[in-house]
Amino acid sequence: MKEQAVERRHILTLLVENRIGVLARIASLIAAKGYNIDSVSVGETMDPSMSRITLVVHGDDWIMEQVVKQLNRLIDVIKVVDLTEEDCIEREMVLVRVNAEPPNRAEILRIADIFRAKVVDVTHRTYTLEATGDEEKTQALLELLRPFGIQELVRTGKIAIARASKVSPRKLKGAEEQEGGGVVEKAVGAAQ
């Protein structure tokens, strides 16, 4: 009897050449496997010839492994990392326009303060708030604002980055010195 594959959320980050049609080819490849992209975020890296794409896709592990392998074969894809099992930092941004009648304004501002949201636009009847955080934080903010009446809502796609090594700089320096001097010391010595 064949086991049912369990679908779960996968966060994929791709480093790609910044060229026309790259995102379309990636989306087509994922759609061909029968999966929908929950969110996508694309932006240039420090090198303007490359972009980083962050995708959130629900799928079973075996199919997602095949998708990652096929993505790596695309000419314009430099690197693919599945952050699903990695310790990573995830963020998304939300802009929300909420009804702000005079009796409710102080309460809306208190909620915004609790979630470290910024008021980015004010009218006589509305506040537009900007908040950044993980999915749970932004969802909790929206739930508290819903009773006031949300007029409009815009969310970015999720962005994610793997956490840096937890090795302290002091331990790292000690290890480098045991190996015969650190990289910086060697470079300074070579330059003199």
FENHU-V568757 format. One record per residue. RES is the residue in three letters. PHI is phi as a letter, one per 20 degrees, with the letter a starting at -180 (* if undefined). OMEGA is omega in radians with two decimals (* if undefined). Layout:
BEGIN
RES & PHI & OMEGA
RES & PHI & OMEGA
END
This chain:
BEGIN
MET & * & -3.07
LYS & e & 3.13
GLU & f & 3.08
GLN & f & 3.11
ALA & f & -3.12
VAL & e & 3.09
GLU & e & 3.07
ARG & b & -3.10
ARG & f & 3.07
HIS & d & 3.06
ILE & d & 3.14
LEU & d & 3.00
THR & d & -3.10
LEU & c & 2.97
LEU & d & -3.01
VAL & c & 3.00
GLU & f & -3.12
ASN & e & -3.07
ARG & c & 3.12
ILE & f & 3.02
GLY & n & -3.10
VAL & f & -3.12
LEU & f & 3.13
ALA & f & 3.13
ARG & f & 3.13
ILE & f & 3.14
ALA & f & 3.12
SER & f & 3.14
LEU & f & -3.13
ILE & f & 3.12
ALA & f & 3.13
ALA & f & 3.09
LYS & e & 3.09
GLY & n & -3.13
TYR & d & 3.08
ASN & e & 3.05
ILE & e & -3.13
ASP & f & 3.07
SER & b & 3.10
VAL & b & 3.08
SER & c & -3.08
VAL & c & 3.06
GLY & a & 3.09
GLU & f & 3.03
THR & e & 3.09
MET & f & 3.07
ASP & e & -3.07
PRO & f & 3.10
SER & e & 3.14
MET & c & 3.06
SER & c & 3.02
ARG & d & 3.10
ILE & d & 3.04
THR & d & -3.13
LEU & d & 2.97
VAL & d & -3.07
VAL & c & 3.01
HIS & e & 3.12
GLY & a & 3.11
ASP & e & -3.01
ASP & f & -3.08
TRP & f & 3.14
ILE & f & -3.13
MET & f & 3.07
GLU & f & 3.10
GLN & f & 3.11
VAL & f & 3.13
VAL & f & 3.12
LYS & f & -3.14
GLN & f & 3.08
LEU & f & 3.13
ASN & f & 3.14
ARG & e & 3.13
LEU & f & -3.05
ILE & g & -3.05
ASP & e & -3.14
VAL & e & -3.12
ILE & e & -3.07
LYS & b & 3.06
VAL & c & 3.09
VAL & c & 3.03
ASP & e & -3.09
LEU & e & -3.06
THR & g & -3.10
GLU & e & -3.08
GLU & e & 2.99
ASP & e & -3.04
CYS & c & 3.09
ILE & d & -3.13
GLU & d & 3.08
ARG & b & 2.95
GLU & b & 3.11
MET & d & 3.10
VAL & c & 2.95
LEU & d & -3.09
VAL & c & 3.05
ARG & e & -3.05
VAL & c & 3.05
ASN & f & -3.12
ALA & c & 3.06
GLU & f & -3.06
PRO & g & -3.13
PRO & f & -3.06
ASN & d & -3.01
ARG & f & -3.11
ALA & f & 3.14
GLU & f & 3.11
ILE & f & 3.12
LEU & f & 3.08
ARG & f & 3.11
ILE & f & 3.12
ALA & g & -3.14
ASP & f & 3.13
ILE & g & -3.09
PHE & e & -3.11
ARG & l & 3.07
ALA & e & 3.13
LYS & d & 3.00
VAL & e & -3.09
VAL & d & 3.08
ASP & b & -3.13
VAL & c & 2.94
THR & c & 3.13
HIS & f & -3.06
ARG & c & -3.09
THR & c & 2.90
TYR & c & 2.96
THR & d & -3.08
LEU & d & 3.04
GLU & d & 3.11
ALA & c & 3.10
THR & c & 3.10
GLY & r & 3.09
ASP & f & -3.04
GLU & g & -3.13
GLU & f & 3.14
LYS & f & -3.11
THR & f & 3.11
GLN & f & 3.12
ALA & f & 3.08
LEU & g & -3.12
LEU & f & 3.12
GLU & f & 3.13
LEU & f & 3.13
LEU & e & -3.07
ARG & g & 3.14
PRO & f & 3.12
PHE & f & -3.14
GLY & o & 3.10
ILE & e & 3.13
GLN & e & -3.11
GLU & b & -3.07
LEU & b & 3.07
VAL & c & 3.10
ARG & c & 3.04
THR & e & 2.95
GLY & f & 3.13
LYS & f & 2.95
ILE & d & -3.09
ALA & b & 3.08
ILE & b & 3.11
ALA & f & 3.10
ARG & f & 3.09
ALA & f & 3.12
SER & g & 3.14
LYS & e & 3.13
VAL & f & -3.12
SER & f & 3.12
PRO & g & -3.14
ARG & f & 3.12
LYS & f & 3.13
LEU & f & 3.13
LYS & f & 3.11
GLY & f & 3.12
ALA & f & 3.13
GLU & f & -3.14
GLU & f & 3.10
GLN & f & 3.13
GLU & e & 3.10
GLY & o & 3.10
GLY & o & -3.13
GLY & f & 3.13
VAL & f & -3.13
VAL & f & -3.14
GLU & f & 3.13
LYS & f & -3.13
ALA & f & 3.13
VAL & f & 3.12
GLY & f & -3.14
ALA & f & -3.12
ALA & f & -3.09
GLN & e & *
END
